[in-house]
Amino acid sequence: MSRPEVLFPLFAALSSLPGIGDKTAKSFEGLGVTRPRDLLFLLPHSGVDRSRRDSILDVVAPATLTVEVEIGAHLPARRKSGPTRVMVRDARTEFALVYFHARGDSLQRLLPSGQRRLISGKIELFDGIAQMVHPDHVLHVDETMPAWEPIYPLTAGVSQKLVQKAVAGALTLVPGLAEWIDGPFKAQEGWPGWDEAVHAVHSPTGNADLAPTHPARARLAYDELFAHQLTLSLARASQRRQKGRSSMGNGVLRNRVLQSLPYAPTNAQTRAIADIALDMEGPMRMNRLLQGDVGAGKTLVAFQALLIAVEAGGQGVMMAPTGILARQHWEGLRPLAEAAGVRLDLLTGRDKGADRAAKLAALASGDLQILVGTHAVFQKDVHFHDLRLAVVDEQHRFGVAQRMELGAKGQGADVLVMTATPIPRSLALAQYGDMDVSTLDEKPPGRKPVSTALVTTARMDEVVAHLNQAVAEGRQAYWVCPLVDESEVVDLASAEDRFRHLRAALGDGVVGLVHGQMPHADKDAAMAAFVSGRTRVLVATTVIEVGVNVPNASIMVIERAETFGLAQLHQLRGRVGRGAAQSTCLLMYQAPLTEGGRRRLQVLRDTEDGFRIAEEDLAMRGAGDLIGTAQSGLPRFRIADMERQAGLMAVAQTDARRLLADDPALTSPRGQAARSLLWLLDQDQAIRLIAVG
């Protein structure tokens, strides 16, 4: 299926536009512009008021002035590198235009004495006298100048005039396209048609026209979100068309686990398990995201899902992003696996030789029913007897493409992705719009709230004294530092240093240390000593951020808390409050705090709701930072702003899913129009998915 012919001119070489040669086209690449189409979506970020005035006396310098003048005498430079002045007279007074490095008679040609011209540029005071240095525009009086000139982003070798000229050229190529937005919705929003919107965003008449809420900008943002959601929905439909395997459990193993638990699952857990069971029973592949706040009980839900695979006669795998987490999942699931009577094992990159060979043989024969591991579980020599479910504990957030590859180890294996970082709805839709979502929004019974307090680093001695007291009472504590080694450059607490300090204050054998740069064996030994209670205080970097579970630990000290992100602080706090004791989290900060630092710590002190924290984090940091755009599956939008236009994303998803439900192959008039949009916005992946369908 090829691109519609009407779009060809927009996808031609940039040098096809008047006045743009190959060298200039190369310079435009710095703006991400390689075709005329890209210029349509390179929007002005500000503007200059060029409305005409009668005289320089009508403005207060410094200011932009557009005025008609009569040109007087040219006063050549007095010294070699000095300025040339051209005297001009407006309706009420005289002033000078100043030019440096004027060549030959070029100024005489531009500004012939005795003639009238329309000039526009910045008026500045020099020694108390108003002058205009290098006017931006010199026009004949019958030429028109927009009263408000849009200002575009620039890059090396590209001037404002050049961008404006190139955009004007691209706008002549804009075709009229059939409407892809749902008619009643477009009318309700008061949005223009696509071609009208494109022309409008490039001819703003004031600052209000640059706002994301302006109808033309909002419409183009929606087009982008709608195309993105169509692509995700097509990916989802294509996943669904891939024949899955119906995995229907009899509930025997799951009931054994539930009976062994000292508590009943929450309603949210029961709901999520029921949704997953229904998906796994169906003939299509499951592709579901399980998101829940710290301590909402995702692991139990995931294990119940793995047991459905085993009850149906197959196998399950759970993959974690790090060795520490994989080991921890394995240790946490062992008692549940024993209660169910299933065989569970761990596979990481550290398994070697006969040990590894034995695990692989048990996996291939089907004797090993549930495997927990790192990416090592997807290596070429790992073969499952009958893999039915892959659970991904997704800290490093794959994009859609990797998720589609994931189930490949099993013929049509179902996929369940878990995330412990609550994601604001707009980001969840952008990143996981191809998936069904189950949310755990209740805490299991018996989990007490963690009390959170802010303390300055000046009160370090008090904090250490309290810690000493708590250790004497048999309690355990984490002490998290932002850096491993003392660095000359940044004055942040170093884990090594803090470990020595606390060992001196609390006694030998009481304090352990774990950080990412330690050898694996040392790290495991330090964790094991803390889990068993041999050490009472664990000094750590953020390696303990996700998944570490020591119910007896009831104190969390985070040093220089103002240097951490909100989501990270929330994850760290979630390491305590897992046992019967009342837990405390101390956020130690170095005064004075920046405005952002203060707001982060206050949000954390005021709420334990991870979803609210995630929304605040998005508002403060923006989507790219929140997900770490480099390794995320997040799309990059040219116009849409995910923080400010989150509401549009939800509408776009509903609309895209509705359109595809009514017209899966996009063959209706609106479907054909939507195809033009997908071509226009480079969603070739989506086009391929329709073609496959």
Rosetta blueprint (number, residue, H / E / L):
1 M L
2 S L
3 R L
4 P L
5 E H
6 V H
7 L H
8 F H
9 P H
10 L H
11 F H
12 A L
13 A L
14 L H
15 S H
16 S H
17 L L
18 P L
19 G L
20 I L
21 G L
22 D H
23 K H
24 T H
25 A H
26 K H
27 S H
28 F H
29 E H
30 G H
31 L H
32 G L
33 V L
34 T L
35 R L
36 P H
37 R H
38 D H
39 L H
40 L H
41 F L
42 L L
43 L L
44 P L
45 H L
46 S E
47 G E
48 V E
49 D E
50 R L
51 S L
52 R E
53 R E
54 D L
55 S L
56 I H
57 L H
58 D H
59 V L
60 V L
61 A L
62 P L
63 A E
64 T E
65 L E
66 T E
67 V E
68 E E
69 V E
70 E E
71 I E
72 G E
73 A E
74 H E
75 L E
76 P L
77 A L
78 R L
79 R L
80 K L
81 S L
82 G L
83 P L
84 T E
85 R E
86 V E
87 M E
88 V E
89 R E
90 D L
91 A L
92 R L
93 T L
94 E E
95 F E
96 A E
97 L E
98 V E
99 Y E
100 F L
101 H L
102 A L
103 R L
104 G L
105 D L
106 S H
107 L H
108 Q H
109 R H
110 L H
111 L L
112 P L
113 S L
114 G L
115 Q L
116 R E
117 R E
118 L E
119 I E
120 S E
121 G E
122 K E
123 I E
124 E E
125 L E
126 F E
127 D L
128 G L
129 I E
130 A E
131 Q E
132 M E
133 V E
134 H L
135 P L
136 D L
137 H E
138 V E
139 L E
140 H L
141 V L
142 D L
143 E L
144 T L
145 M L
146 P L
147 A L
148 W E
149 E E
150 P E
151 I E
152 Y L
153 P L
154 L L
155 T E
156 A L
157 G L
158 V E
159 S L
160 Q H
161 K H
162 L H
163 V H
164 Q H
165 K H
166 A H
167 V H
168 A H
169 G H
170 A H
171 L H
172 T L
173 L L
174 V L
175 P L
176 G L
177 L L
178 A L
179 E L
180 W L
181 I L
182 D L
183 G H
184 P H
185 F H
186 K H
187 A H
188 Q H
189 E H
190 G L
191 W L
192 P L
193 G L
194 W H
195 D H
196 E H
197 A H
198 V H
199 H H
200 A H
201 V H
202 H L
203 S L
204 P L
205 T L
206 G L
207 N H
208 A H
209 D H
210 L H
211 A L
212 P L
213 T L
214 H L
215 P H
216 A H
217 R H
218 A H
219 R H
220 L H
221 A H
222 Y H
223 D H
224 E H
225 L H
226 F H
227 A H
228 H H
229 Q H
230 L H
231 T H
232 L H
233 S H
234 L H
235 A H
236 R H
237 A H
238 S H
239 Q H
240 R H
241 R H
242 Q L
243 K E
244 G L
245 R L
246 S L
247 S L
248 M L
249 G L
250 N L
251 G L
252 V H
253 L H
254 R H
255 N H
256 R H
257 V H
258 L H
259 Q H
260 S H
261 L L
262 P L
263 Y L
264 A L
265 P L
266 T L
267 N H
268 A H
269 Q H
270 T H
271 R H
272 A H
273 I H
274 A H
275 D H
276 I H
277 A H
278 L H
279 D H
280 M H
281 E H
282 G L
283 P L
284 M E
285 R L
286 M L
287 N E
288 R E
289 L E
290 L E
291 Q E
292 G E
293 D L
294 V L
295 G L
296 A L
297 G L
298 K H
299 T H
300 L H
301 V H
302 A H
303 F H
304 Q H
305 A H
306 L H
307 L H
308 I H
309 A H
310 V H
311 E H
312 A L
313 G L
314 G L
315 Q E
316 G E
317 V E
318 M E
319 M E
320 A L
321 P L
322 T L
323 G H
324 I H
325 L H
326 A H
327 R H
328 Q H
329 H H
330 W H
331 E H
332 G H
333 L H
334 R H
335 P H
336 L H
337 A H
338 E H
339 A H
340 A H
341 G L
342 V L
343 R L
344 L E
345 D E
346 L E
347 L E
348 T L
349 G L
350 R L
351 D L
352 K L
353 G H
354 A H
355 D H
356 R H
357 A H
358 A H
359 K H
360 L H
361 A H
362 A H
363 L H
364 A H
365 S H
366 G L
367 D L
368 L L
369 Q L
370 I E
371 L E
372 V E
373 G E
374 T L
375 H H
376 A H
377 V H
378 F H
379 Q L
380 K L
381 D L
382 V L
383 H L
384 F L
385 H L
386 D L
387 L E
388 R E
389 L E
390 A E
391 V E
392 V E
393 D E
394 E L
395 Q L
396 H L
397 R L
398 F L
399 G L
400 V H
401 A H
402 Q H
403 R H
404 M H
405 E H
406 L H
407 G H
408 A H
409 K H
410 G L
411 Q L
412 G L
413 A L
414 D E
415 V E
416 L E
417 V E
418 M E
419 T E
420 A L
421 T L
422 P L
423 I L
424 P L
425 R H
426 S H
427 L H
428 A H
429 L H
430 A H
431 Q H
432 Y H
433 G L
434 D L
435 M L
436 D E
437 V E
438 S E
439 T E
440 L E
441 D L
442 E L
443 K L
444 P L
445 P L
446 G L
447 R L
448 K L
449 P L
450 V L
451 S E
452 T E
453 A E
454 L E
455 V E
456 T E
457 T H
458 A H
459 R H
460 M H
461 D H
462 E H
463 V H
464 V H
465 A H
466 H H
467 L H
468 N H
469 Q H
470 A H
471 V H
472 A H
473 E L
474 G L
475 R L
476 Q E
477 A E
478 Y E
479 W E
480 V E
481 C L
482 P L
483 L E
484 V L
485 D L
486 E L
487 S L
488 E L
489 V L
490 V L
491 D L
492 L L
493 A L
494 S E
495 A H
496 E H
497 D H
498 R H
499 F H
500 R H
501 H H
502 L H
503 R H
504 A H
505 A H
506 L H
507 G L
508 D L
509 G L
510 V L
511 V E
512 G E
513 L E
514 V E
515 H L
516 G L
517 Q L
518 M L
519 P L
520 H H
521 A H
522 D H
523 K H
524 D H
525 A H
526 A H
527 M H
528 A H
529 A H
530 F H
531 V H
532 S L
533 G L
534 R L
535 T L
536 R L
537 V E
538 L E
539 V E
540 A E
541 T L
542 T H
543 V H
544 I H
545 E L
546 V L
547 G L
548 V L
549 N L
550 V L
551 P L
552 N L
553 A E
554 S E
555 I E
556 M E
557 V E
558 I E
559 E E
560 R L
561 A H
562 E H
563 T H
564 F L
565 G L
566 L H
567 A H
568 Q H
569 L H
570 H H
571 Q H
572 L H
573 R H
574 G L
575 R L
576 V L
577 G L
578 R L
579 G L
580 A L
581 A L
582 Q L
583 S L
584 T E
585 C E
586 L E
587 L E
588 M E
589 Y E
590 Q L
591 A L
592 P L
593 L L
594 T L
595 E H
596 G H
597 G H
598 R H
599 R H
600 R H
601 L H
602 Q H
603 V H
604 L H
605 R H
606 D H
607 T L
608 E L
609 D L
610 G H
611 F H
612 R H
613 I H
614 A H
615 E H
616 E H
617 D H
618 L H
619 A H
620 M H
621 R H
622 G L
623 A H
624 G H
625 D H
626 L H
627 I H
628 G L
629 T H
630 A H
631 Q H
632 S L
633 G L
634 L L
635 P L
636 R L
637 F L
638 R L
639 I L
640 A L
641 D L
642 M L
643 E L
644 R L
645 Q L
646 A H
647 G H
648 L H
649 M H
650 A H
651 V H
652 A H
653 Q H
654 T H
655 D H
656 A H
657 R H
658 R H
659 L H
660 L H
661 A H
662 D H
663 D L
664 P L
665 A L
666 L L
667 T L
668 S L
669 P H
670 R H
671 G H
672 Q H
673 A H
674 A H
675 R H
676 S H
677 L H
678 L H
679 W H
680 L H
681 L L
682 D L
683 Q L
684 D H
685 Q H
686 A H
687 I H
688 R H
689 L H
690 I H
691 A H
692 V H
693 G L
